[in-house]
């Protein structure tokens, strides 16, 4: 099994293989908004970040918290400039 890379772009077929689900399941996830994707032509492209969010929302929340902490510190530093 290969590692899901956060900044990699995956096709629906690659996502199927990674998640070990059927094509119809991927379509349902896309239609319901559970899995977010961008449509390029007639095909969907899914960011690795979205797959990771789906698989492990706890990991995503930790990343968001770390980002918010850095953002707050940066704002505090530059507000006096």
N, CA, C and O atoms as a CHARMM CRD file, in Angstrom:
* protein
*
  324
    1    1 UNK  N      0.84600  -1.19000   0.00000 PROA 1      0.00000
    2    1 UNK  CA     0.00000   0.00000   0.00000 PROA 1      0.00000
    3    1 UNK  C      0.88400   1.24400   0.00000 PROA 1      0.00000
    4    1 UNK  O      1.85000   1.32200   0.75900 PROA 1      0.00000
    5    2 UNK  N      0.56000   2.19500  -0.83300 PROA 2      0.00000
    6    2 UNK  CA     1.36200   3.40900  -0.91800 PROA 2      0.00000
    7    2 UNK  C      0.85900   4.45400   0.06900 PROA 2      0.00000
    8    2 UNK  O     -0.28400   4.40700   0.52400 PROA 2      0.00000
    9    3 UNK  N      1.72100   5.37600   0.38100 PROA 3      0.00000
   10    3 UNK  CA     1.40100   6.45100   1.32100 PROA 3      0.00000
   11    3 UNK  C      0.60800   7.53900   0.61000 PROA 3      0.00000
   12    3 UNK  O      0.88800   7.86600  -0.54300 PROA 3      0.00000
   13    4 UNK  N     -0.37600   8.09400   1.29700 PROA 4      0.00000
   14    4 UNK  CA    -1.16200   9.20000   0.74100 PROA 4      0.00000
   15    4 UNK  C     -0.38300  10.47900   1.00000 PROA 4      0.00000
   16    4 UNK  O     -0.10300  10.81900   2.14900 PROA 4      0.00000
   17    5 UNK  N     -0.03700  11.18300  -0.05900 PROA 5      0.00000
   18    5 UNK  CA     0.72800  12.42000   0.06400 PROA 5      0.00000
   19    5 UNK  C     -0.23200  13.60300   0.03800 PROA 5      0.00000
   20    5 UNK  O     -1.08600  13.70200  -0.84300 PROA 5      0.00000
   21    6 UNK  N     -0.08700  14.49100   1.00200 PROA 6      0.00000
   22    6 UNK  CA    -1.01500  15.59200   1.20100 PROA 6      0.00000
   23    6 UNK  C     -1.16900  16.48800  -0.02100 PROA 6      0.00000
   24    6 UNK  O     -2.28400  16.89900  -0.34100 PROA 6      0.00000
   25    7 UNK  N     -0.08000  16.79900  -0.70600 PROA 7      0.00000
   26    7 UNK  CA    -0.13600  17.73700  -1.83400 PROA 7      0.00000
   27    7 UNK  C     -0.22200  17.05000  -3.19600 PROA 7      0.00000
   28    7 UNK  O     -0.16100  17.71300  -4.23100 PROA 7      0.00000
   29    8 UNK  N     -0.36100  15.74400  -3.19900 PROA 8      0.00000
   30    8 UNK  CA    -0.48900  14.98600  -4.44600 PROA 8      0.00000
   31    8 UNK  C     -1.92400  15.10500  -4.97100 PROA 8      0.00000
   32    8 UNK  O     -2.86100  15.28400  -4.19300 PROA 8      0.00000
   33    9 UNK  N     -2.08900  15.00700  -6.28100 PROA 9      0.00000
   34    9 UNK  CA    -3.40800  15.04000  -6.89900 PROA 9      0.00000
   35    9 UNK  C     -3.72700  13.62500  -7.38800 PROA 9      0.00000
   36    9 UNK  O     -2.92200  13.00800  -8.08600 PROA 9      0.00000
   37   10 UNK  N     -4.90100  13.11800  -7.01800 PROA 10     0.00000
   38   10 UNK  CA    -5.28500  11.75300  -7.34700 PROA 10     0.00000
   39   10 UNK  C     -6.52800  11.73300  -8.23500 PROA 10     0.00000
   40   10 UNK  O     -7.38300  12.61600  -8.15100 PROA 10     0.00000
   41   11 UNK  N     -6.61100  10.72100  -9.07700 PROA 11     0.00000
   42   11 UNK  CA    -7.81100  10.48900  -9.86700 PROA 11     0.00000
   43   11 UNK  C     -8.79800   9.69800  -9.01500 PROA 11     0.00000
   44   11 UNK  O     -8.45400   9.23900  -7.92600 PROA 11     0.00000
   45   12 UNK  N    -10.01300   9.54000  -9.50500 PROA 12     0.00000
   46   12 UNK  CA   -10.99100   8.74900  -8.75900 PROA 12     0.00000
   47   12 UNK  C    -10.55500   7.28500  -8.68400 PROA 12     0.00000
   48   12 UNK  O    -10.79900   6.61900  -7.67800 PROA 12     0.00000
   49   13 UNK  N     -9.92000   6.78600  -9.72800 PROA 13     0.00000
   50   13 UNK  CA    -9.45300   5.39800  -9.73000 PROA 13     0.00000
   51   13 UNK  C     -8.36500   5.19000  -8.68000 PROA 13     0.00000
   52   13 UNK  O     -8.37500   4.19300  -7.95800 PROA 13     0.00000
   53   14 UNK  N     -7.42600   6.13600  -8.59900 PROA 14     0.00000
   54   14 UNK  CA    -6.36200   6.03200  -7.59900 PROA 14     0.00000
   55   14 UNK  C     -6.93300   6.12900  -6.18400 PROA 14     0.00000
   56   14 UNK  O     -6.48300   5.43500  -5.27200 PROA 14     0.00000
   57   15 UNK  N     -7.92400   6.99300  -6.01700 PROA 15     0.00000
   58   15 UNK  CA    -8.56500   7.13900  -4.71800 PROA 15     0.00000
   59   15 UNK  C     -9.29100   5.86400  -4.33500 PROA 15     0.00000
   60   15 UNK  O     -9.25400   5.45100  -3.17600 PROA 15     0.00000
   61   16 UNK  N     -9.94700   5.23800  -5.29500 PROA 16     0.00000
   62   16 UNK  CA   -10.60300   3.95400  -5.06600 PROA 16     0.00000
   63   16 UNK  C     -9.61700   2.93600  -4.51700 PROA 16     0.00000
   64   16 UNK  O     -9.89600   2.25700  -3.52900 PROA 16     0.00000
   65   17 UNK  N     -8.46900   2.83700  -5.15800 PROA 17     0.00000
   66   17 UNK  CA    -7.44900   1.87600  -4.73900 PROA 17     0.00000
   67   17 UNK  C     -6.93500   2.19300  -3.34300 PROA 17     0.00000
   68   17 UNK  O     -6.75000   1.28900  -2.52800 PROA 17     0.00000
   69   18 UNK  N     -6.70100   3.47700  -3.06200 PROA 18     0.00000
   70   18 UNK  CA    -6.18600   3.86700  -1.75300 PROA 18     0.00000
   71   18 UNK  C     -7.18700   3.57200  -0.63700 PROA 18     0.00000
   72   18 UNK  O     -6.81100   3.08700   0.42900 PROA 18     0.00000
   73   19 UNK  N     -8.46200   3.86800  -0.89000 PROA 19     0.00000
   74   19 UNK  CA    -9.48800   3.69100   0.13100 PROA 19     0.00000
   75   19 UNK  C    -10.09600   2.28600   0.11600 PROA 19     0.00000
   76   19 UNK  O    -10.81400   1.90000   1.03900 PROA 19     0.00000
   77   20 UNK  N     -9.80200   1.52900  -0.94200 PROA 20     0.00000
   78   20 UNK  CA   -10.33800   0.17400  -1.11800 PROA 20     0.00000
   79   20 UNK  C    -11.86300   0.17200  -1.09500 PROA 20     0.00000
   80   20 UNK  O    -12.49800  -0.57700  -0.35200 PROA 20     0.00000
   81   21 UNK  N    -12.42400   1.03700  -1.93700 PROA 21     0.00000
   82   21 UNK  CA   -13.87100   1.12600  -2.09200 PROA 21     0.00000
   83   21 UNK  C    -14.21100   1.04300  -3.57800 PROA 21     0.00000
   84   21 UNK  O    -13.33500   1.15300  -4.43500 PROA 21     0.00000
   85   22 UNK  N    -15.48400   0.84900  -3.86500 PROA 22     0.00000
   86   22 UNK  CA   -15.91800   0.72200  -5.26100 PROA 22     0.00000
   87   22 UNK  C    -16.07700   2.09000  -5.92000 PROA 22     0.00000
   88   22 UNK  O    -16.07100   3.12600  -5.25500 PROA 22     0.00000
   89   23 UNK  N    -16.21900   2.06400  -7.23100 PROA 23     0.00000
   90   23 UNK  CA   -16.42200   3.27500  -8.00700 PROA 23     0.00000
   91   23 UNK  C    -17.71700   3.97100  -7.59300 PROA 23     0.00000
   92   23 UNK  O    -17.76200   5.19700  -7.49600 PROA 23     0.00000
   93   24 UNK  N    -18.76500   3.19200  -7.35000 PROA 24     0.00000
   94   24 UNK  CA   -20.04700   3.78700  -6.95700 PROA 24     0.00000
   95   24 UNK  C    -19.94900   4.45800  -5.58600 PROA 24     0.00000
   96   24 UNK  O    -20.61600   5.46300  -5.34200 PROA 24     0.00000
   97   25 UNK  N    -19.12700   3.91100  -4.69300 PROA 25     0.00000
   98   25 UNK  CA   -18.93200   4.53300  -3.37600 PROA 25     0.00000
   99   25 UNK  C    -18.23200   5.88300  -3.52000 PROA 25     0.00000
  100   25 UNK  O    -18.60500   6.85600  -2.86600 PROA 25     0.00000
  101   26 UNK  N    -17.21700   5.93200  -4.38100 PROA 26     0.00000
  102   26 UNK  CA   -16.51300   7.19900  -4.63300 PROA 26     0.00000
  103   26 UNK  C    -17.50000   8.22600  -5.18500 PROA 26     0.00000
  104   26 UNK  O    -17.50700   9.37800  -4.75000 PROA 26     0.00000
  105   27 UNK  N    -18.33000   7.81300  -6.13800 PROA 27     0.00000
  106   27 UNK  CA   -19.32000   8.72700  -6.72200 PROA 27     0.00000
  107   27 UNK  C    -20.27900   9.24700  -5.66500 PROA 27     0.00000
  108   27 UNK  O    -20.60300  10.43400  -5.65400 PROA 27     0.00000
  109   28 UNK  N    -20.74000   8.36500  -4.76600 PROA 28     0.00000
  110   28 UNK  CA   -21.64500   8.79200  -3.69200 PROA 28     0.00000
  111   28 UNK  C    -20.95300   9.78400  -2.75600 PROA 28     0.00000
  112   28 UNK  O    -21.56000  10.77000  -2.33700 PROA 28     0.00000
  113   29 UNK  N    -19.69000   9.52700  -2.43100 PROA 29     0.00000
  114   29 UNK  CA   -18.94800  10.43400  -1.55000 PROA 29     0.00000
  115   29 UNK  C    -18.77800  11.79900  -2.19700 PROA 29     0.00000
  116   29 UNK  O    -18.88700  12.82200  -1.52200 PROA 29     0.00000
  117   30 UNK  N    -18.51200  11.82500  -3.49100 PROA 30     0.00000
  118   30 UNK  CA   -18.36300  13.08900  -4.21000 PROA 30     0.00000
  119   30 UNK  C    -19.69400  13.84000  -4.26800 PROA 30     0.00000
  120   30 UNK  O    -19.74600  15.04600  -4.02700 PROA 30     0.00000
  121   31 UNK  N    -20.75700  13.12400  -4.58800 PROA 31     0.00000
  122   31 UNK  CA   -22.07100  13.73600  -4.71500 PROA 31     0.00000
  123   31 UNK  C    -22.58000  14.29100  -3.38800 PROA 31     0.00000
  124   31 UNK  O    -23.20100  15.35400  -3.35900 PROA 31     0.00000
  125   32 UNK  N    -22.32200  13.58600  -2.29800 PROA 32     0.00000
  126   32 UNK  CA   -22.79100  14.02200  -0.98400 PROA 32     0.00000
  127   32 UNK  C    -21.91000  15.11100  -0.37600 PROA 32     0.00000
  128   32 UNK  O    -22.30000  15.75200   0.60000 PROA 32     0.00000
  129   33 UNK  N    -20.71800  15.32400  -0.95200 PROA 33     0.00000
  130   33 UNK  CA   -19.81200  16.33100  -0.41400 PROA 33     0.00000
  131   33 UNK  C    -18.89900  15.78800   0.66800 PROA 33     0.00000
  132   33 UNK  O    -18.11500  16.53700   1.25200 PROA 33     0.00000
  133   34 UNK  N    -18.98900  14.50200   0.94200 PROA 34     0.00000
  134   34 UNK  CA   -18.12200  13.88600   1.93500 PROA 34     0.00000
  135   34 UNK  C    -16.66300  13.92900   1.47900 PROA 34     0.00000
  136   34 UNK  O    -15.74700  14.08700   2.28600 PROA 34     0.00000
  137   35 UNK  N    -16.47500  13.78700   0.18600 PROA 35     0.00000
  138   35 UNK  CA   -15.14700  13.87300  -0.42300 PROA 35     0.00000
  139   35 UNK  C    -15.18300  15.03500  -1.40500 PROA 35     0.00000
  140   35 UNK  O    -15.97500  15.03200  -2.34800 PROA 35     0.00000
  141   36 UNK  N    -14.33000  16.02400  -1.18500 PROA 36     0.00000
  142   36 UNK  CA   -14.30900  17.20200  -2.06300 PROA 36     0.00000
  143   36 UNK  C    -13.30000  16.99500  -3.18500 PROA 36     0.00000
  144   36 UNK  O    -12.23000  16.42100  -2.98300 PROA 36     0.00000
  145   37 UNK  N    -13.66300  17.47700  -4.37700 PROA 37     0.00000
  146   37 UNK  CA   -12.80000  17.30700  -5.54300 PROA 37     0.00000
  147   37 UNK  C    -13.03000  18.44600  -6.51500 PROA 37     0.00000
  148   37 UNK  O    -14.01000  19.18400  -6.41300 PROA 37     0.00000
  149   38 UNK  N    -12.11500  18.57700  -7.45400 PROA 38     0.00000
  150   38 UNK  CA   -12.24600  19.55600  -8.53600 PROA 38     0.00000
  151   38 UNK  C    -12.46600  18.79200  -9.82400 PROA 38     0.00000
  152   38 UNK  O    -11.85000  17.75300 -10.06100 PROA 38     0.00000
  153   39 UNK  N    -13.34400  19.31400 -10.64400 PROA 39     0.00000
  154   39 UNK  CA   -13.62100  18.67200 -11.91900 PROA 39     0.00000
  155   39 UNK  C    -12.73700  19.29700 -12.98900 PROA 39     0.00000
  156   39 UNK  O    -12.72700  20.51400 -13.17800 PROA 39     0.00000
  157   40 UNK  N    -12.00400  18.44900 -13.67600 PROA 40     0.00000
  158   40 UNK  CA   -11.14300  18.87400 -14.77000 PROA 40     0.00000
  159   40 UNK  C    -11.65300  18.16600 -16.01800 PROA 40     0.00000
  160   40 UNK  O    -11.48300  16.95700 -16.17800 PROA 40     0.00000
  161   41 UNK  N    -12.28000  18.93900 -16.89900 PROA 41     0.00000
  162   41 UNK  CA   -12.92400  18.32400 -18.05100 PROA 41     0.00000
  163   41 UNK  C    -14.08900  17.48500 -17.56700 PROA 41     0.00000
  164   41 UNK  O    -15.01500  17.99600 -16.93700 PROA 41     0.00000
  165   42 UNK  N    -14.03900  16.19200 -17.86200 PROA 42     0.00000
  166   42 UNK  CA   -15.09600  15.28700 -17.40900 PROA 42     0.00000
  167   42 UNK  C    -14.64700  14.42100 -16.23500 PROA 42     0.00000
  168   42 UNK  O    -15.38100  13.53400 -15.79800 PROA 42     0.00000
  169   43 UNK  N    -13.45400  14.67400 -15.73000 PROA 43     0.00000
  170   43 UNK  CA   -12.90500  13.83800 -14.66200 PROA 43     0.00000
  171   43 UNK  C    -12.71000  14.64000 -13.38300 PROA 43     0.00000
  172   43 UNK  O    -12.52300  15.85600 -13.41900 PROA 43     0.00000
  173   44 UNK  N    -12.75600  13.94700 -12.26100 PROA 44     0.00000
  174   44 UNK  CA   -12.50900  14.57400 -10.96800 PROA 44     0.00000
  175   44 UNK  C    -11.05600  14.39200 -10.57500 PROA 44     0.00000
  176   44 UNK  O    -10.43900  13.37000 -10.87300 PROA 44     0.00000
  177   45 UNK  N    -10.52000  15.39600  -9.90300 PROA 45     0.00000
  178   45 UNK  CA    -9.18300  15.33300  -9.31600 PROA 45     0.00000
  179   45 UNK  C     -9.33000  15.59700  -7.82900 PROA 45     0.00000
  180   45 UNK  O     -9.98500  16.55500  -7.42000 PROA 45     0.00000
  181   46 UNK  N     -8.72000  14.74600  -7.02700 PROA 46     0.00000
  182   46 UNK  CA    -8.87800  14.80400  -5.57900 PROA 46     0.00000
  183   46 UNK  C     -7.51500  15.03300  -4.94400 PROA 46     0.00000
  184   46 UNK  O     -6.56200  14.30400  -5.21900 PROA 46     0.00000
  185   47 UNK  N     -7.42900  16.05000  -4.09600 PROA 47     0.00000
  186   47 UNK  CA    -6.18100  16.32200  -3.39100 PROA 47     0.00000
  187   47 UNK  C     -5.96600  15.28900  -2.29200 PROA 47     0.00000
  188   47 UNK  O     -6.91700  14.82400  -1.66400 PROA 47     0.00000
  189   48 UNK  N     -4.72500  14.94500  -2.07500 PROA 48     0.00000
  190   48 UNK  CA    -4.38600  14.00500  -1.01600 PROA 48     0.00000
  191   48 UNK  C     -4.87400  14.48900   0.33600 PROA 48     0.00000
  192   48 UNK  O     -5.25600  13.69300   1.19400 PROA 48     0.00000
  193   49 UNK  N     -4.85900  15.80300   0.51600 PROA 49     0.00000
  194   49 UNK  CA    -5.34600  16.40500   1.76100 PROA 49     0.00000
  195   49 UNK  C     -6.79600  16.00400   2.02900 PROA 49     0.00000
  196   49 UNK  O     -7.16600  15.73800   3.17300 PROA 49     0.00000
  197   50 UNK  N     -7.60800  15.96100   0.99000 PROA 50     0.00000
  198   50 UNK  CA    -9.01700  15.59800   1.14000 PROA 50     0.00000
  199   50 UNK  C     -9.17800  14.13400   1.51900 PROA 50     0.00000
  200   50 UNK  O    -10.05400  13.78500   2.31100 PROA 50     0.00000
  201   51 UNK  N     -8.33900  13.28700   0.95800 PROA 51     0.00000
  202   51 UNK  CA    -8.39200  11.86600   1.30700 PROA 51     0.00000
  203   51 UNK  C     -7.98500  11.67500   2.75900 PROA 51     0.00000
  204   51 UNK  O     -8.61500  10.91500   3.49400 PROA 51     0.00000
  205   52 UNK  N     -6.92700  12.36800   3.16800 PROA 52     0.00000
  206   52 UNK  CA    -6.48000  12.27900   4.56200 PROA 52     0.00000
  207   52 UNK  C     -7.54300  12.80800   5.51600 PROA 52     0.00000
  208   52 UNK  O     -7.74900  12.24700   6.59200 PROA 52     0.00000
  209   53 UNK  N     -8.21700  13.88300   5.12600 PROA 53     0.00000
  210   53 UNK  CA    -9.28500  14.44600   5.95800 PROA 53     0.00000
  211   53 UNK  C    -10.40100  13.43100   6.14100 PROA 53     0.00000
  212   53 UNK  O    -10.95800  13.29200   7.23100 PROA 53     0.00000
  213   54 UNK  N    -10.71700  12.73400   5.07900 PROA 54     0.00000
  214   54 UNK  CA   -11.76900  11.73200   5.12100 PROA 54     0.00000
  215   54 UNK  C    -11.38100  10.55400   6.01000 PROA 54     0.00000
  216   54 UNK  O    -12.19400  10.05200   6.78700 PROA 54     0.00000
  217   55 UNK  N    -10.14300  10.12800   5.88600 PROA 55     0.00000
  218   55 UNK  CA    -9.67000   8.96400   6.62400 PROA 55     0.00000
  219   55 UNK  C     -9.41200   9.28700   8.09100 PROA 55     0.00000
  220   55 UNK  O     -9.71400   8.48300   8.97300 PROA 55     0.00000
  221   56 UNK  N     -8.85500  10.46000   8.34500 PROA 56     0.00000
  222   56 UNK  CA    -8.46700  10.79900   9.71300 PROA 56     0.00000
  223   56 UNK  C     -8.73000  12.27000  10.01900 PROA 56     0.00000
  224   56 UNK  O     -7.82900  13.09900   9.88900 PROA 56     0.00000
  225   57 UNK  N     -9.95400  12.60100  10.42300 PROA 57     0.00000
  226   57 UNK  CA   -10.26200  13.99600  10.74200 PROA 57     0.00000
  227   57 UNK  C     -9.44600  14.53800  11.91600 PROA 57     0.00000
  228   57 UNK  O     -9.24600  15.74900  12.02100 PROA 57     0.00000
  229   58 UNK  N     -8.97600  13.65600  12.79900 PROA 58     0.00000
  230   58 UNK  CA    -8.15800  14.08400  13.93700 PROA 58     0.00000
  231   58 UNK  C     -6.84500  14.67000  13.45400 PROA 58     0.00000
  232   58 UNK  O     -6.38400  15.68600  13.97300 PROA 58     0.00000
  233   59 UNK  N     -6.24000  14.02700  12.45800 PROA 59     0.00000
  234   59 UNK  CA    -4.98500  14.52200  11.89300 PROA 59     0.00000
  235   59 UNK  C     -5.20800  15.89300  11.27100 PROA 59     0.00000
  236   59 UNK  O     -4.38500  16.79300  11.43900 PROA 59     0.00000
  237   60 UNK  N     -6.31600  16.05700  10.55500 PROA 60     0.00000
  238   60 UNK  CA    -6.60700  17.33900   9.93300 PROA 60     0.00000
  239   60 UNK  C     -6.78100  18.41900  10.99600 PROA 60     0.00000
  240   60 UNK  O     -6.27900  19.53000  10.82900 PROA 60     0.00000
  241   61 UNK  N     -7.47600  18.11600  12.07300 PROA 61     0.00000
  242   61 UNK  CA    -7.70400  19.10900  13.11800 PROA 61     0.00000
  243   61 UNK  C     -6.38600  19.53600  13.75900 PROA 61     0.00000
  244   61 UNK  O     -6.20700  20.71300  14.07200 PROA 61     0.00000
  245   62 UNK  N     -5.47000  18.60200  13.95800 PROA 62     0.00000
  246   62 UNK  CA    -4.15100  18.94400  14.51000 PROA 62     0.00000
  247   62 UNK  C     -3.40800  19.89000  13.57100 PROA 62     0.00000
  248   62 UNK  O     -2.76200  20.83500  14.02400 PROA 62     0.00000
  249   63 UNK  N     -3.49700  19.64200  12.27800 PROA 63     0.00000
  250   63 UNK  CA    -2.83400  20.50600  11.29400 PROA 63     0.00000
  251   63 UNK  C     -3.46300  21.89500  11.30000 PROA 63     0.00000
  252   63 UNK  O     -2.74900  22.89500  11.23000 PROA 63     0.00000
  253   64 UNK  N     -4.78100  21.96700  11.38300 PROA 64     0.00000
  254   64 UNK  CA    -5.48000  23.25900  11.41900 PROA 64     0.00000
  255   64 UNK  C     -5.09200  24.02500  12.67900 PROA 64     0.00000
  256   64 UNK  O     -4.83500  25.22700  12.61400 PROA 64     0.00000
  257   65 UNK  N     -5.04500  23.35300  13.81200 PROA 65     0.00000
  258   65 UNK  CA    -4.66200  24.00200  15.06900 PROA 65     0.00000
  259   65 UNK  C     -3.24400  24.55900  14.99500 PROA 65     0.00000
  260   65 UNK  O     -2.99100  25.68200  15.43200 PROA 65     0.00000
  261   66 UNK  N     -2.31900  23.77300  14.44200 PROA 66     0.00000
  262   66 UNK  CA    -0.93200  24.23100  14.31400 PROA 66     0.00000
  263   66 UNK  C     -0.85400  25.45100  13.39800 PROA 66     0.00000
  264   66 UNK  O     -0.13200  26.40400  13.69200 PROA 66     0.00000
  265   67 UNK  N     -1.59300  25.42200  12.29400 PROA 67     0.00000
  266   67 UNK  CA    -1.62000  26.54600  11.36700 PROA 67     0.00000
  267   67 UNK  C     -2.17400  27.79600  12.04600 PROA 67     0.00000
  268   67 UNK  O     -1.61600  28.88300  11.89500 PROA 67     0.00000
  269   68 UNK  N     -3.26100  27.64900  12.78800 PROA 68     0.00000
  270   68 UNK  CA    -3.86800  28.79600  13.45700 PROA 68     0.00000
  271   68 UNK  C     -2.91600  29.39400  14.49500 PROA 68     0.00000
  272   68 UNK  O     -2.86100  30.61300  14.65700 PROA 68     0.00000
  273   69 UNK  N     -2.17200  28.54700  15.19100 PROA 69     0.00000
  274   69 UNK  CA    -1.21900  29.03100  16.18600 PROA 69     0.00000
  275   69 UNK  C     -0.11000  29.85300  15.51200 PROA 69     0.00000
  276   69 UNK  O      0.26800  30.91700  16.00100 PROA 69     0.00000
  277   70 UNK  N      0.40100  29.34600  14.39200 PROA 70     0.00000
  278   70 UNK  CA     1.44200  30.06400  13.64600 PROA 70     0.00000
  279   70 UNK  C      0.89300  31.37900  13.10200 PROA 70     0.00000
  280   70 UNK  O      1.57000  32.40500  13.15100 PROA 70     0.00000
  281   71 UNK  N     -0.31700  31.34700  12.59000 PROA 71     0.00000
  282   71 UNK  CA    -0.95000  32.54100  12.02900 PROA 71     0.00000
  283   71 UNK  C     -1.11100  33.61600  13.10800 PROA 71     0.00000
  284   71 UNK  O     -0.83500  34.79000  12.86300 PROA 71     0.00000
  285   72 UNK  N     -1.55500  33.21400  14.29500 PROA 72     0.00000
  286   72 UNK  CA    -1.72800  34.16100  15.40000 PROA 72     0.00000
  287   72 UNK  C     -0.40000  34.77400  15.81300 PROA 72     0.00000
  288   72 UNK  O     -0.30700  35.98700  16.00100 PROA 72     0.00000
  289   73 UNK  N      0.62600  33.94700  15.95400 PROA 73     0.00000
  290   73 UNK  CA     1.94900  34.45200  16.33200 PROA 73     0.00000
  291   73 UNK  C      2.48100  35.42200  15.28400 PROA 73     0.00000
  292   73 UNK  O      3.06900  36.44700  15.62700 PROA 73     0.00000
  293   74 UNK  N      2.28100  35.10700  14.02300 PROA 74     0.00000
  294   74 UNK  CA     2.75300  35.97800  12.94000 PROA 74     0.00000
  295   74 UNK  C      2.04200  37.31700  12.98000 PROA 74     0.00000
  296   74 UNK  O      2.67400  38.36200  12.82800 PROA 74     0.00000
  297   75 UNK  N      0.73500  37.29300  13.18400 PROA 75     0.00000
  298   75 UNK  CA    -0.01800  38.55000  13.26800 PROA 75     0.00000
  299   75 UNK  C      0.47300  39.41800  14.43400 PROA 75     0.00000
  300   75 UNK  O      0.60200  40.63500  14.30100 PROA 75     0.00000
  301   76 UNK  N      0.74200  38.78300  15.56400 PROA 76     0.00000
  302   76 UNK  CA     1.23300  39.52800  16.72600 PROA 76     0.00000
  303   76 UNK  C      2.57700  40.18000  16.44300 PROA 76     0.00000
  304   76 UNK  O      2.82400  41.31300  16.85700 PROA 76     0.00000
  305   77 UNK  N      3.44600  39.46100  15.73600 PROA 77     0.00000
  306   77 UNK  CA     4.79100  39.98400  15.41600 PROA 77     0.00000
  307   77 UNK  C      4.71200  41.15900  14.44300 PROA 77     0.00000
  308   77 UNK  O      5.42200  42.14900  14.62100 PROA 77     0.00000
  309   78 UNK  N      3.86900  41.07000  13.42700 PROA 78     0.00000
  310   78 UNK  CA     3.87900  42.08900  12.37800 PROA 78     0.00000
  311   78 UNK  C      2.94900  43.24900  12.64300 PROA 78     0.00000
  312   78 UNK  O      3.00700  44.23600  11.91000 PROA 78     0.00000
  313   79 UNK  N      2.09200  43.18800  13.65000 PROA 79     0.00000
  314   79 UNK  CA     1.14100  44.29200  13.87100 PROA 79     0.00000
  315   79 UNK  C      1.84000  45.57900  14.30600 PROA 79     0.00000
  316   79 UNK  O      1.29700  46.66400  14.10300 PROA 79     0.00000
  317   80 UNK  N      3.02900  45.48300  14.89700 PROA 80     0.00000
  318   80 UNK  CA     3.76200  46.66500  15.33700 PROA 80     0.00000
  319   80 UNK  C      4.62400  47.26200  14.21800 PROA 80     0.00000
  320   80 UNK  O      5.18600  48.34200  14.40300 PROA 80     0.00000
  321   81 UNK  N      4.74300  46.61500  13.09700 PROA 81     0.00000
  322   81 UNK  CA     5.61200  47.10700  12.03200 PROA 81     0.00000
  323   81 UNK  C      5.05800  48.30900  11.37400 PROA 81     0.00000
  324   81 UNK  O      5.67200  48.84700  10.45400 PROA 81     0.00000
